Amino acid sequence: QNPEEHAARFDDPSRDEWQKPDEIFDFLELKPTDKFADLGAGTGYFSVRAAKRVQNGIVFAIDAQPEMLQYIQKRAVVAGLSNIKTHKIDHAQVELPETVDVILIVNTYHHIGDRVSYFSNLKRWLNADGKLIVIEGKPGTPMEPPAHFQLTEEAIGTELTQAGYIQSTGASFLPYQSLQVFKLKK
């Protein structure tokens, strides 16, 4: 996998218009001291932007592909961002260096295998009042996942409820994607 090819697509400047990263971070009320995990970070589209928001925090750019992580490391150096830490995971389970306040997963949820088990294991890496944000392509839009990967917001909510989360909120300002926020069941 060539990160440069992905970057041309993932980091196209026109993406900001529909992806609305600043609006997402405003909606999530990111704090400068937050620890933020970008799960399935790809080329670091969200990691780099989050690192600028959490200047006194940490961004863990998490991916299974070493090439993507190397690309993000270079990108962080060029951008002068010392608070991005790359972290390699395998597809089956996430191990993080420490617990975090926010876990963001964008256009990746549908790729995960046994999601109830996966997200159940992920809970231990989320601080007690932390947030899990799931952003997925909506059917009938340019971000629509292939038919066999499509999940409704209700289906995602059901799976994450089974995994031990409660849906706290959602937002509808993204034109091509759903945005759902989950917290840990107390």
N, C-alpha and C positions, 0 to 999 in steps of 0.2 A: 504494500500500500504506500502510495506516494503522497506525503503530507502536502507538498506544493500543489498537486492536482486538487486535493480536497480543499485547500485554502482558497483556491480560485473560486470555488463554489460556496464554501461555508463562510468565507470572510469577504464576499463581494460587498462593496459599500452600500449597494441598494438593499442589502438584508436589513440594515438598521430601520428602514422605513416600515417594514412589516413585522420584524422581530421585536422592535421597541425595547431594547435592553434597559434603557434608563427608566422607562415607565415600569418595567418589571421590578427593577431594584427599588424604585420609589414605593411601589405597591407592597413589597416585602419589608419595607422599612429597615433596610440594611443599616447596621451601625458601624462606625469606624473600627470598632474592636472585634467585630464578628469573626468567627472561624467559619469558613465557607467551603463546602465541597462541591466541585463541579464533576458530577458522575457521568462518565462518557464524554470527557472534555473535548475530544477530537482535536481540532487545531487551536483550541483555546479562546474561541470567540467570546464566551462568557467569562472564562478565567481571567483574562486580561482586564476586561471591563470591571469585574468584581474587585480585582486587586486595587484598582484606583479608588473604589468606594470604601474598602476596608483597610485604609492605610495603616492602621495600628493592629490589624488582625492578620489572618493567614488565609490564603486560598490554596486548597488542595486540588490540583488538576489531576483527575483520576481517569485512567484509561487502561485498556488491556493491550494496546499497541505501543510498543516502545518507540516506534518512529514518530508517533503523534506526540509523545511526551518529550522527545528530544526537540521536536519542532517548537513546542510550547516553551521549553527552557531557553532556546535561542530567542524566541519572541519576547520573553520576559527580560532578558538581558538587554536587547535592543531598546525596549520600552523603559528601561531603568527601574523595573519592578522587582524588588528583592523579597516580596512577601508571597510569591507564588512557589509552592513546593509541588513538584510532580510526584505522582505515586502510581506504580503499576499494580493492577489487580488481575486476577484471572476472572473468567466469565462467570464462574459458578458462585463466587462469594466475595464480599468486600471486606477487606481488613484495612482500617484507616490508622494513621499514626496516633490519632487522639480523637476525642469526641468533638463534634462541631455544632454550631448553632443553626446552620442552614445546609440542606442537601438539595441541590438542583439537578434535575434530570430532564434534558430537553431532547425530544425526538429519539429517545433511546429506550424508553419503557417497554415498547412492543418487542424489542430484540431480546429481552431477558427471558430465560427459560421458565423455571419454576418460580414465578413471581411471588407467590404467597410466602414460600420458604425464604427466598432471597431477601425480601423486604422485612420479614420477621427477623432475620439475622442482622439486617442493617440497623434495626432499632437501637442496638447497644452503642452505636456511634453517634447517636443524636442526643444532644443535651435535653434535659427534662422538659424545657419549654421551647425546644427547637422546632424547626419547620422543615418538612419535606415538600418540595415543589415539583409537581409533575406537569410538564408541558408536552403535549402530543399533537400531531397534525390532525386536523378535522377532515372527515370525509367530504368530498366535493370541493376541495381546495387544492392549490398547487403543492401543499405540504402533505397531502393525503398519503399515508403509508400504503404499501401494496395490500390488496384485499384481505389476504390471509393474516395480516398483521393488525388490521383495524380493530380499535377498541373504542367503545363509547366511554364518555365520562362516567356513566353509571357503572360500567364494567370495571374501570380502574378503581372507582370508589369502593365497590364490593370487594375486590381483591385486597385492597389496602386495609379495609375494615377487618377482613379475615386475618391479615398479618399483624393486627394490633394497633392500627392508627384510627384517628377520627378525622373526618374532613372538617376543616375549620372555616375555609372560605374558598372562593374562586373568583375569577375575573373574566370578563368577556371583551376586553379591549384589543386582544390579538385577533387579526382578521382570519388567519389560517390555522390557528392552534387553540386548543383548550388550555387553561391554566388552572390547576387545582392545588390547594394548599392543605397539607395534612399535618396533624400533630400526634404525639404519642397519647394513647389511652392512659388516663391516670388511674 
